[in-house]
Amino acid sequence: MTHYTTMSSNLKRGILRFTSSISSGLSRPEFKFISQSVYGMLSAQSCHLSKIARMLDENITLKKTIDRLSRNLSSFCDRDRLQANAVVKLKSCLSDTSVLIVDGGDITKPCSPKMEYIGRVRDGSTGEYGDGYQTLSVTALTHEKKMPICVYSNVYSASEPGFVSEDNETLKALTFLGKHFSKNCIRAFDRGYDANIYYGHLIKHGERFIIRAKKNRDVIHSRKKINILDLANKYKGKYLLKFRKKNGVNADCKIAVIPISLPCRPNVKLNLVVCNGLGKIPLMLITNISADDKQLALAITKVYLMRWRIEEFYAFKKQQFGLEDLRVRSINSIRNLDLILSIAIGYIGFMSAKGENQKAVMELIHISKRIYQAPKFFFYPIADGMFIVFAKAKPGLNNMLRKPQKFLQFSLWKYQHL
């Protein structure tokens, strides 16, 4: 028998403990706003302020609740402190060698031309250009189950005054990672980040990285400049890796490790890891991790292949919570909404990574009643389980947010001597 009231109370207490710790240094109204927003998003599975307000179930009109949420969303400006506090909290379920996956995305709004500083972006799902905003996220993979937890999220637009470049936005994210994470954490990048500016930053700060190379890049091998694809085709590979693709097809990959350097950094020794068998063009990874033995070469390839976890994170963010269906107009509100949603999803990952919460996680997956067995990316059944539990518990979060009141008890002796 499932006790929904008990489960709902425990989940609410967990959300309040989590949001209380990440709201360190913020005012009491800001803490209440963050807590109510995280709870409302998880219980409504939506970014609509009206749906969040309905789940709060306050004793005032719905319009007043929506107006308050909208006002706080547009006026909140301490985003850096909130993001830094969230990283400190989430690092408890990560390790000193966690993989940090950096990738860009988009929020397309083709029917909202009046939104503030909206610009032209490339829709990653269709490949076409339209109106919207660009996003940049960094997810860290948990130590055991390799689940993505967002540790950095930002929304920006090329139409905004003061915008410099996409490279500048990425360097801001890398600087943030350098402040909060060890140099031993591997930074993994797709081929869109195969640029000298990123190699220079990572090498200067001594941070470990894996970057997928473009086929038109030139490298230095045996003191000669050569195209990277021509160099990769000369090596068939001596290490074998059996890999299952996302479509379920097994692939036998041959991996080779080639010492190289870059024309922009000829004195810095790097390695080119070539993986044949995943497509017509071999997978080419440039890394500063020493890969002299078989195990390390295979580990580098596996680390990059886990980069698709951030694609699942983006899909979960948009499909489960409808990020692209947001209904706010100012750029500051959009940034705050994106960050708070990332924190709400981070709480799902935080709860699932903690050993003491495994019973609650299993109950939520059971309550979600999957048609098939729970998927490897189990954020979906956990979110569905939370939605069902909170739907059966009508009271919102206000009862737990109220400060305990002190009741004055007058003794009968005082009345007798008046």
MOHU-V625123 format. One line per field, one symbol per residue. burial: + if it has 16 or more other C-alpha atoms within 10 Angstrom, else -. Layout:
burial=???
This chain:
burial=---+--+++-++--++-+++-++------+++++++++++++++++++++++++++++------++--+--+++-------++++++-+++-+++--++++++++++++-----+++++++++------+++++++++++++---+++++++++++++-------+--+++-++-+++--+-+-++++++--++---++--+----+++++++++--++++------++-++--+-+-+-+-+---------++++++++++-------+++++++++---++++++++-+-----++-++-++-++-++--++-+++-++-++-+-++-+++++++++++++++++++++++------++--++-++-----+--+-++++++++++++----+++---------------------
